[in-house]
């Protein structure tokens, strides 16, 4: 990822450009991709491990996605679980 005027040029794992967007938008897009592929609800930690980001960052972005109505979050014990709204 490298800075451009007005945003960031985001690269995926294969170093291919996915367009110009903010860093947060790129993380949220990756979260949605991971949740779409998941068969079961995923914990914040599992998403963080798949994406390679800290759990706290994932938690904040999942909460933002929940406010936007794109994911549903619920708590089981001491874990936050996330599932994409279909």
DSSP file (Angstrom, degrees, kcal/mol; ACC not computed):
  #  RESIDUE AA STRUCTURE BP1 BP2  ACC     N-H-->O    O-->H-N    N-H-->O    O-->H-N    TCO  KAPPA ALPHA  PHI   PSI    X-CA   Y-CA   Z-CA
    1    1 A X              0   0    0      0, 0.0     2,-0.3     0, 0.0     9,-0.2   0.000 360.0 360.0 360.0 131.9    0.0    0.0    0.0
    2    2 A X  E     -A    9   0A   0      7,-1.3     7,-2.1     0, 0.0     2,-0.1  -0.985 360.0 -99.9-138.4 151.4    1.4    3.4   -0.9
    3    3 A X  E     +A    8   0A   0     -2,-0.3     2,-0.3     5,-0.2     5,-0.2  -0.397  37.0 174.5 -75.6 139.8    0.1    6.9   -0.5
    4    4 A X  E >   -A    7   0A   0      3,-2.3     3,-1.6    -2,-0.1     2,-0.3  -0.871  48.0 -76.4-129.1 166.0   -1.5    8.8   -3.4
    5    5 A X  T 3  S+     0   0    0     -2,-0.3     3,-0.0     1,-0.3     0, 0.0  -0.513 117.9   5.3 -65.6 123.4   -3.2   12.2   -3.4
    6    6 A X  T 3  S-     0   0    0     -2,-0.3     2,-0.3     1,-0.1    -1,-0.3   0.526 134.2  -5.1  84.3   6.3   -6.6   11.8   -1.9
    7    7 A X  E <  S-A    4   0A   0     -3,-1.6    -3,-2.3    15,-0.0     2,-0.4  -0.990  80.8 -73.9 168.0-165.9   -6.3    8.1   -0.9
    8    8 A X  E     -AB   3  21A   0     13,-1.7    13,-2.4    -2,-0.3     2,-0.8  -0.954  27.9-130.3-124.2 142.5   -4.3    5.0   -1.0
    9    9 A X  E     -AB   2  20A   0     -7,-2.1    -7,-1.3    -2,-0.4     2,-0.3  -0.847  36.1-150.5 -89.7 113.6   -3.5    2.6   -3.8
   10   10 A X  E     -     0   0A   0      9,-1.9     8,-2.6    -2,-0.8     9,-0.4  -0.672  10.6-160.5 -95.7 138.8   -4.3   -0.7   -2.2
   11   11 A X  E     - B   0  17A   0     -2,-0.3     6,-0.2     6,-0.2     2,-0.1  -0.921   8.3-143.4-115.4 141.3   -2.7   -3.9   -3.2
   12   12 A X    >   -     0   0    0      4,-2.1     3,-2.1    -2,-0.4     6,-0.0  -0.225  47.0 -76.5 -88.2-171.3   -4.0   -7.4   -2.5
   13   13 A X  T 3  S+     0   0    0      1,-0.3    -1,-0.0     2,-0.1    -2,-0.0   0.827 132.5  53.9 -56.8 -34.4   -1.8  -10.4   -1.5
   14   14 A X  T 3  S-     0   0    0      2,-0.1    -1,-0.3     1,-0.1     3,-0.1   0.244 117.2-112.1 -87.5  14.2   -0.7  -10.9   -5.1
   15   15 A X  S <  S+     0   0    0     -3,-2.1     2,-0.4     1,-0.2    -2,-0.1   0.746  71.4 141.6  61.7  26.1    0.5   -7.2   -5.3
   16   16 A X        -     0   0    0      1,-0.0    -4,-2.1     2,-0.0    -1,-0.2  -0.799  57.1-108.9 -96.8 142.8   -2.3   -6.4   -7.8
   17   17 A X  E     -B   11   0A   0     -2,-0.4    -6,-0.2    -6,-0.2     3,-0.1  -0.428  25.6-172.2 -69.1 138.3   -4.0   -3.0   -7.5
   18   18 A X  E     -     0   0A   0     -8,-2.6     2,-0.1     1,-0.5    -1,-0.1   0.195  54.4 -92.8-112.7  13.3   -7.6   -3.1   -6.2
   19   19 A X  E     -     0   0A   0     -9,-0.4    -9,-1.9     2,-0.0     2,-0.6  -0.451  52.9 -51.6 108.3 180.0   -8.1    0.6   -6.9
   20   20 A X  E    S+B    9   0A   0    -11,-0.2     2,-0.3    -2,-0.1   -11,-0.2  -0.865  71.8 130.9-100.5 120.9   -7.8    3.9   -5.0
   21   21 A X  E     -B    8   0A   0    -13,-2.4   -13,-1.7    -2,-0.6    -3,-0.0  -0.961  58.3 -79.3-157.0 167.8   -9.6    3.9   -1.6
   22   22 A X     >  -     0   0    0     -2,-0.3     4,-1.9   -15,-0.2     5,-0.2  -0.324  42.4-113.1 -70.1 158.4   -9.0    4.8    1.9
   23   23 A X  H  > S+     0   0    0      1,-0.2     4,-1.9     2,-0.2     5,-0.1   0.899 117.5  51.1 -59.9 -42.4   -7.1    2.4    4.2
   24   24 A X  H  > S+     0   0    0      1,-0.2     4,-2.5     2,-0.2    -1,-0.2   0.882 107.5  52.8 -63.7 -39.2  -10.2    1.8    6.3
   25   25 A X  H  > S+     0   0    0      1,-0.2     4,-2.2     2,-0.2    -1,-0.2   0.878 107.6  52.0 -64.1 -37.2  -12.3    1.0    3.2
   26   26 A X  H  X S+     0   0    0     -4,-1.9     4,-2.0     2,-0.2    -1,-0.2   0.901 110.3  48.0 -66.4 -40.7   -9.7   -1.5    2.1
   27   27 A X  H  X S+     0   0    0     -4,-1.9     4,-2.4     2,-0.2    -2,-0.2   0.921 111.8  49.8 -65.2 -43.7   -9.8   -3.3    5.5
   28   28 A X  H  X S+     0   0    0     -4,-2.5     4,-2.3     1,-0.2    -2,-0.2   0.874 109.0  52.4 -63.6 -37.2  -13.6   -3.3    5.5
   29   29 A X  H  X S+     0   0    0     -4,-2.2     4,-2.0     2,-0.2    -1,-0.2   0.910 110.0  48.3 -64.5 -42.3  -13.6   -4.8    2.0
   30   30 A X  H  X S+     0   0    0     -4,-2.0     4,-2.4     2,-0.2    -2,-0.2   0.892 109.7  52.9 -64.7 -40.1  -11.3   -7.6    3.0
   31   31 A X  H  X S+     0   0    0     -4,-2.4     4,-2.5     1,-0.2    -2,-0.2   0.932 109.6  48.5 -60.3 -45.9  -13.5   -8.3    6.1
   32   32 A X  H  X S+     0   0    0     -4,-2.3     4,-2.1     1,-0.2    -1,-0.2   0.883 110.3  51.8 -63.2 -38.6  -16.5   -8.6    3.9
   33   33 A X  H  X S+     0   0    0     -4,-2.0     4,-1.5     2,-0.2    -1,-0.2   0.922 111.3  47.1 -63.1 -44.1  -14.7  -10.9    1.5
   34   34 A X  H  X S+     0   0    0     -4,-2.4     4,-1.0     1,-0.2    -2,-0.2   0.916 113.3  48.1 -64.6 -43.5  -13.6  -13.2    4.4
   35   35 A X  H  < S+     0   0    0     -4,-2.5    49,-0.3     1,-0.2    -1,-0.2   0.839 106.7  56.9 -68.6 -32.5  -17.1  -13.3    5.9
   36   36 A X  H  < S+     0   0    0     -4,-2.1    -1,-0.2     1,-0.2    -2,-0.2   0.873 109.9  45.6 -64.4 -36.2  -18.7  -14.1    2.5
   37   37 A X  H  < S+     0   0    0     -4,-1.5    -1,-0.2    -5,-0.1    -2,-0.2   0.695  94.1  98.3 -79.5 -19.2  -16.5  -17.2    2.2
   38   38 A X     <  -     0   0    0     -4,-1.0     4,-0.1    -3,-0.2     3,-0.0  -0.464  56.0-161.5 -75.9 139.1  -17.1  -18.3    5.8
   39   39 A X  S    S+     0   0    0     -2,-0.2     2,-0.3     2,-0.1    -1,-0.1   0.805  79.0  34.2 -84.1 -32.7  -19.7  -21.0    6.4
   40   40 A X  S    S-     0   0    0      1,-0.1    42,-0.1    43,-0.0    -2,-0.0  -0.764 103.5 -78.7-117.9 162.3  -20.1  -20.2   10.1
   41   41 A X        -     0   0    0     -2,-0.3     2,-0.4    42,-0.1    42,-0.2  -0.317  49.9-141.1 -57.2 145.4  -19.8  -17.0   12.1
   42   42 A X  E     -C   82   0B   0     40,-2.4    40,-2.7    -4,-0.1     2,-0.1  -0.875   6.4-124.7-114.5 144.3  -16.2  -15.9   12.6
   43   43 A X  E  >  -C   81   0B   0     -2,-0.4     4,-2.2    38,-0.2    38,-0.2  -0.388  29.0-109.8 -78.8 163.1  -14.7  -14.3   15.7
   44   44 A X  H  > S+     0   0    0     36,-1.3     4,-2.4     1,-0.2     5,-0.1   0.895 120.3  52.3 -58.2 -41.1  -12.8  -11.1   15.6
   45   45 A X  H  > S+     0   0    0      2,-0.2     4,-2.4     1,-0.2    -1,-0.2   0.910 107.2  51.1 -64.4 -43.2   -9.6  -12.9   16.2
   46   46 A X  H  > S+     0   0    0      2,-0.2     4,-2.0     1,-0.2    -1,-0.2   0.910 111.4  47.7 -61.6 -42.6  -10.2  -15.4   13.3
   47   47 A X  H  X S+     0   0    0     -4,-2.2     4,-2.4     1,-0.2     5,-0.3   0.931 111.0  51.8 -63.2 -44.8  -10.9  -12.5   10.9
   48   48 A X  H  X>S+     0   0    0     -4,-2.4     4,-2.5     1,-0.2     5,-1.7   0.887 109.3  49.5 -59.2 -41.0   -7.7  -10.7   12.1
   49   49 A X  H  <5S+     0   0    0     -4,-2.4    -1,-0.2     2,-0.2    -2,-0.2   0.888 112.2  47.9 -66.8 -38.9   -5.6  -13.8   11.6
   50   50 A X  H  <5S+     0   0    0     -4,-2.0    -2,-0.2    -5,-0.2    -1,-0.2   0.886 120.4  36.9 -67.8 -38.3   -6.9  -14.3    8.1
   51   51 A X  H  <5S-     0   0    0     -4,-2.4    -2,-0.2    -5,-0.2    -1,-0.2   0.767 106.4-123.2 -86.3 -27.6   -6.4  -10.7    7.1
   52   52 A X  T  <5 +     0   0    0     -4,-2.5     2,-0.3     1,-0.3    -3,-0.2   0.809  68.8 120.0  86.9  32.4   -3.2  -10.1    9.0
   53   53 A X  S   <S-     0   0    0     -5,-1.7    -1,-0.3    -6,-0.2    -2,-0.1  -0.831  70.6 -86.6-124.1 163.7   -4.4   -7.2   11.1
   54   54 A X     >  -     0   0    0     -2,-0.3     4,-2.0     1,-0.1     3,-0.3  -0.371  34.5-122.4 -68.8 147.3   -4.7   -6.6   14.8
   55   55 A X  H  > S+     0   0    0      1,-0.2     4,-2.7     2,-0.2     5,-0.1   0.845 111.2  57.0 -61.2 -33.7   -8.0   -7.8   16.5
   56   56 A X  H  > S+     0   0    0      2,-0.2     4,-2.1     1,-0.2    -1,-0.2   0.899 106.7  48.1 -67.0 -39.2   -8.7   -4.3   17.8
   57   57 A X  H  > S+     0   0    0     -3,-0.3     4,-2.2     2,-0.2    -1,-0.2   0.920 113.0  48.4 -63.7 -44.3   -8.6   -2.9   14.3
   58   58 A X  H  X S+     0   0    0     -4,-2.0     4,-2.8     1,-0.2     5,-0.2   0.905 108.8  54.6 -62.5 -41.8  -10.9   -5.6   13.0
   59   59 A X  H  X S+     0   0    0     -4,-2.7     4,-2.2     1,-0.2    -1,-0.2   0.929 109.2  47.0 -58.0 -47.2  -13.2   -5.0   15.9
   60   60 A X  H  X S+     0   0    0     -4,-2.1     4,-1.9     1,-0.2    -1,-0.2   0.908 113.9  46.9 -63.0 -42.8  -13.6   -1.3   15.1
   61   61 A X  H  X S+     0   0    0     -4,-2.2     4,-2.4     2,-0.2    -1,-0.2   0.873 110.6  52.3 -70.0 -35.9  -14.1   -2.0   11.4
   62   62 A X  H  X S+     0   0    0     -4,-2.8     4,-2.2     2,-0.2    -1,-0.2   0.895 108.3  51.6 -65.1 -38.6  -16.7   -4.7   12.1
   63   63 A X  H  X S+     0   0    0     -4,-2.2     4,-2.0    -5,-0.2    -2,-0.2   0.900 109.9  49.5 -63.5 -39.9  -18.6   -2.3   14.4
   64   64 A X  H  X S+     0   0    0     -4,-1.9     4,-1.9     2,-0.2    -2,-0.2   0.912 110.8  49.6 -63.4 -42.6  -18.6    0.3   11.6
   65   65 A X  H  X>S+     0   0    0     -4,-2.4     5,-2.6     1,-0.2     6,-0.8   0.851 108.7  53.6 -65.1 -33.5  -19.9   -2.4    9.1
   66   66 A X  H ><5S+     0   0    0     -4,-2.2     3,-0.8     3,-0.2    -1,-0.2   0.902 107.5  50.1 -67.0 -40.5  -22.6   -3.3   11.6
   67   67 A X  H 3<5S+     0   0    0     -4,-2.0    -2,-0.2     1,-0.2    -1,-0.2   0.879 109.1  52.2 -63.4 -37.9  -23.7    0.3   11.8
   68   68 A X  H 3<5S-     0   0    0     -4,-1.9    -1,-0.2    -5,-0.1    -2,-0.2   0.603 116.9-117.8 -73.8 -10.8  -23.8    0.4    8.0
   69   69 A X  T <<5S+     0   0    0     -3,-0.8    -3,-0.2    -4,-0.5    -2,-0.1   0.692  83.6 114.0  84.3  19.6  -26.0   -2.7    8.1
   70   70 A X  S   <S+     0   0    0     -5,-2.6    15,-2.0    -6,-0.1     2,-0.3   0.734  75.6  28.6 -96.1 -25.0  -23.6   -5.0    6.2
   71   71 A X  E     -D   84   0B   0     -6,-0.8     2,-0.5    13,-0.2    13,-0.2  -0.913  67.3-137.3-131.6 160.7  -22.7   -7.4    9.0
   72   72 A X  E     -D   83   0B   0     11,-3.3    11,-2.1    -2,-0.3     2,-0.4  -0.980  21.8-166.5-117.8 128.4  -24.5   -8.8   12.1
   73   73 A X  E     +D   82   0B   0     -2,-0.5     2,-0.3     9,-0.2     9,-0.2  -0.899  10.8 168.9-116.1 144.7  -22.5   -9.1   15.3
   74   74 A X  E     -D   81   0B   0      7,-2.3     7,-3.4    -2,-0.4     2,-0.4  -0.976  28.6-118.6-149.2 161.8  -23.3  -11.0   18.4
   75   75 A X  E     -D   80   0B   0     -2,-0.3     2,-0.4     5,-0.2     5,-0.2  -0.866  20.3-178.7-109.7 132.8  -21.6  -12.1   21.6
   76   76 A X  E >   -D   79   0B   0      3,-2.5     3,-2.1    -2,-0.4     2,-0.4  -0.959  69.8 -47.5-128.0 111.2  -21.1  -15.7   22.8
   77   77 A X  T 3  S-     0   0    0     -2,-0.4    -2,-0.0     1,-0.3     0, 0.0  -0.514 123.5 -23.3  64.4-121.6  -19.3  -15.8   26.1
   78   78 A X  T 3  S+     0   0    0     -2,-0.4     2,-0.4    -3,-0.1    -1,-0.3   0.193 120.5  94.2-106.1  16.4  -16.3  -13.5   25.8
   79   79 A X  E <   - D   0  76B   0     -3,-2.1    -3,-2.5   -36,-0.0     2,-0.6  -0.861  64.1-142.5-111.1 142.9  -16.1  -13.6   22.0
   80   80 A X  E     - D   0  75B   0     -2,-0.4   -36,-1.3    -5,-0.2     2,-0.3  -0.904  22.7-162.2 -96.7 126.8  -17.6  -11.3   19.4
   81   81 A X  E     -CD  43  74B   0     -7,-3.4    -7,-2.3    -2,-0.6     2,-0.4  -0.864   2.0-159.7-112.1 146.9  -18.8  -13.3   16.4
   82   82 A X  E     +CD  42  73B   0    -40,-2.7   -40,-2.4    -2,-0.3     2,-0.3  -0.964  11.8 175.4-130.3 141.0  -19.6  -11.8   13.0
   83   83 A X  E     - D   0  72B   0    -11,-2.1   -11,-3.3    -2,-0.4     2,-0.2  -0.992  33.9-111.1-141.5 145.6  -21.6  -12.9   10.1
   84   84 A X  E     - D   0  71B   0    -49,-0.3     2,-0.4    -2,-0.3   -13,-0.2  -0.527  32.9-116.4 -77.1 142.0  -22.5  -11.2    6.8
   85   85 A X              0   0    0    -15,-2.0    -1,-0.1    -2,-0.2     0, 0.0  -0.642 360.0 360.0 -76.9 130.8  -26.1  -10.1    6.3
   86   86 A X              0   0    0     -2,-0.4    -1,-0.1   -15,-0.0    -2,-0.0   0.415 360.0 360.0-104.8 360.0  -27.6  -12.0    3.3
